Amino acid sequence: MNRSEAEKPVILIALITAVCLLGDTMLYIVLPIYWESFGLTALWQVGVFCLLIDL
C-alpha cells in the first residue's frame, strides 16, 4: 500500500467529521432563532436540547 492509498481513509474520515461539526455548529446558530419550528415550547429548552445533542 503506497502512501496515497493509506491517506484516503484518513481524508474521508476528516471530511465526514468536518461536515458533522458544521451541522452541530449550525444548530447553535439556528436553534435559538427558530426554536418553535423544532417543537420546543420555551426558549430555555434550547440549551437543554443542544446539551443533549452533544452527549
N, CA, C and O of each residue as an XYZ file, in Angstrom:
220
protein
N       0.850     -1.176      0.000
C       0.000      0.000      0.000
C       0.899      1.244      0.000
O       1.717      1.438      0.899
N       0.730      2.054     -0.998
C       1.551      3.264     -1.027
C       0.915      4.357     -0.168
O      -0.199      4.200      0.332
N       1.615      5.430     -0.011
C       1.177      6.491      0.897
C      -0.154      7.091      0.469
O      -0.978      7.418      1.323
N      -0.381      7.242     -0.811
C      -1.614      7.830     -1.307
C      -2.835      7.001     -0.920
O      -3.864      7.547     -0.522
N      -2.715      5.688     -1.037
C      -3.835      4.812     -0.669
C      -4.057      4.796      0.835
O      -5.190      4.650      1.292
N      -3.010      4.940      1.592
C      -3.134      4.936      3.049
C      -3.793      6.212      3.559
O      -4.415      6.205      4.621
N      -3.665      7.299      2.817
C      -4.232      8.576      3.257
C      -5.717      8.698      2.937
O      -6.407      9.496      3.572
N      -6.227      7.945      1.988
C      -7.625      8.081      1.570
C      -8.618      7.882      2.712
O      -9.523      8.703      2.856
N      -8.500      6.839      3.530
C      -9.459      6.692      4.644
C      -9.366      7.830      5.657
O     -10.377      8.251      6.218
N      -8.165      8.320      5.886
C      -7.979      9.417      6.847
C      -8.651     10.686      6.329
O      -9.313     11.401      7.081
N      -8.474     10.955      5.044
C      -9.098     12.140      4.440
C     -10.614     12.009      4.464
O     -11.310     12.985      4.745
N     -11.134     10.830      4.178
C     -12.585     10.609      4.203
C     -13.149     10.836      5.605
O     -14.175     11.498      5.761
N     -12.495     10.301      6.609
C     -12.961     10.484      7.994
C     -12.869     11.952      8.399
O     -13.739     12.456      9.109
N     -11.822     12.639      7.953
C     -11.687     14.066      8.263
C     -12.810     14.874      7.621
O     -13.343     15.790      8.248
N     -13.174     14.554      6.393
C     -14.272     15.258      5.722
C     -15.619     14.989      6.401
O     -16.427     15.902      6.573
N     -15.848     13.751      6.778
C     -17.097     13.415      7.471
C     -17.174     14.159      8.807
O     -18.229     14.681      9.165
N     -16.066     14.208      9.539
C     -16.032     14.935     10.811
C     -16.292     16.418     10.609
O     -17.003     17.037     11.401
N     -15.727     16.990      9.563
C     -15.933     18.413      9.279
C     -17.398     18.706      8.986
O     -17.933     19.711      9.454
N     -18.053     17.839      8.215
C     -19.480     18.040      7.907
C     -20.319     17.918      9.178
O     -21.257     18.690      9.378
N     -19.990     16.958     10.030
C     -20.729     16.796     11.290
C     -20.560     18.013     12.191
O     -21.519     18.449     12.828
N     -19.359     18.559     12.248
C     -19.128     19.747     13.071
C     -19.871     20.957     12.521
O     -20.366     21.781     13.290
N     -19.955     21.072     11.205
C     -20.729     22.167     10.619
C     -22.205     22.040     10.993
O     -22.853     23.038     11.312
N     -22.735     20.824     10.956
C     -24.126     20.614     11.345
C     -24.362     20.929     12.804
O     -25.380     21.525     13.159
N     -23.431     20.535     13.651
C     -23.550     20.811     15.078
C     -23.503     22.315     15.346
O     -24.289     22.832     16.140
N     -22.600     23.002     14.694
C     -22.485     24.447     14.850
C     -23.720     25.155     14.315
O     -24.154     26.162     14.875
N     -24.287     24.634     13.235
C     -25.493     25.222     12.664
C     -26.639     25.193     13.670
O     -27.437     26.128     13.727
N     -26.726     24.125     14.463
C     -27.776     24.057     15.473
C     -27.643     25.173     16.501
O     -28.649     25.727     16.944
N     -26.425     25.507     16.882
C     -26.221     26.574     17.864
C     -26.594     27.942     17.306
O     -26.906     28.861     18.063
N     -26.562     28.077     15.985
C     -26.928     29.347     15.365
C     -28.416     29.400     15.068
O     -29.071     30.404     15.349
N     -28.953     28.331     14.502
C     -30.340     28.317     14.023
C     -31.337     28.045     15.148
O     -32.408     28.650     15.176
N     -31.010     27.168     16.051
C     -31.968     26.752     17.082
C     -32.489     27.899     17.951
O     -33.692     27.942     18.209
N     -31.654     28.826     18.414
C     -32.206     29.932     19.208
C     -33.142     30.845     18.410
O     -33.992     31.520     18.991
N     -32.992     30.869     17.095
C     -33.833     31.733     16.265
C     -35.151     31.046     15.907
O     -36.214     31.665     15.954
N     -35.073     29.771     15.551
C     -36.259     29.034     15.093
C     -36.636     27.918     16.062
O     -36.969     26.814     15.630
N     -36.589     28.188     17.357
C     -36.825     27.153     18.352
C     -38.223     26.570     18.288
O     -38.406     25.390     18.586
N     -39.212     27.361     17.907
C     -40.581     26.838     17.826
C     -40.726     25.836     16.683
O     -41.530     24.908     16.775
N     -39.960     26.012     15.612
C     -40.015     25.086     14.477
C     -39.485     23.704     14.841
O     -39.825     22.718     14.187
N     -38.657     23.625     15.875
C     -38.117     22.356     16.321
C     -39.031     21.679     17.353
O     -38.690     20.622     17.884
N     -40.175     22.282     17.633
C     -41.128     21.696     18.559
C     -40.873     22.035     20.013
O     -41.451     21.409     20.902
N     -40.024     23.008     20.272
C     -39.772     23.415     21.650
C     -40.842     24.405     22.076
O     -41.312     25.209     21.271
N     -41.221     24.344     23.337
C     -42.307     25.202     23.817
C     -41.808     26.441     24.554
O     -42.578     27.374     24.783
N     -40.536     26.463     24.925
C     -39.970     27.624     25.616
C     -38.521     27.802     25.180
O     -37.837     26.834     24.848
N     -38.070     29.037     25.186
C     -36.716     29.332     24.726
C     -35.645     28.694     25.606
O     -34.560     28.386     25.113
N     -35.918     28.489     26.892
C     -34.923     27.890     27.784
C     -34.614     26.454     27.378
O     -33.554     25.933     27.726
N     -35.526     25.799     26.644
C     -35.304     24.418     26.215
C     -34.209     24.307     25.160
O     -33.694     23.215     24.923
N     -33.849     25.411     24.529
C     -32.802     25.394     23.508
C     -31.495     24.892     24.103
O     -30.830     24.045     23.505
N     -31.120     25.398     25.262
C     -29.881     24.965     25.900
C     -29.908     23.504     26.282
O     -28.903     22.808     26.136
N     -31.036     23.025     26.767
C     -31.170     21.619     27.136
C     -31.092     20.752     25.886
O     -30.440     19.708     25.899
N     -31.748     21.170     24.810
C     -31.740     20.427     23.555
C     -30.320     20.315     23.009
O     -29.893     19.232     22.609
N     -29.589     21.426     22.989
C     -28.207     21.419     22.487
C     -27.305     20.577     23.376
O     -26.406     19.898     22.880
N     -27.533     20.614     24.674
C     -26.741     19.813     25.595
C     -26.957     18.320     25.332
O     -25.996     17.550     25.336
N     -28.190     17.909     25.105
C     -28.489     16.505     24.850
C     -27.933     16.054     23.508
O     -27.527     14.899     23.382
N     -27.900     16.912     22.511
C     -27.355     16.547     21.211
C     -25.857     16.284     21.311
O     -25.344     15.381     20.652
N     -25.157     17.055     22.121
C     -23.711     16.912     22.230
C     -23.286     15.701     23.055
O     -22.105     15.352     23.051
N     -24.198     15.058     23.754
C     -23.827     13.887     24.554
C     -23.582     12.739     23.685
O     -23.257     11.655     24.170
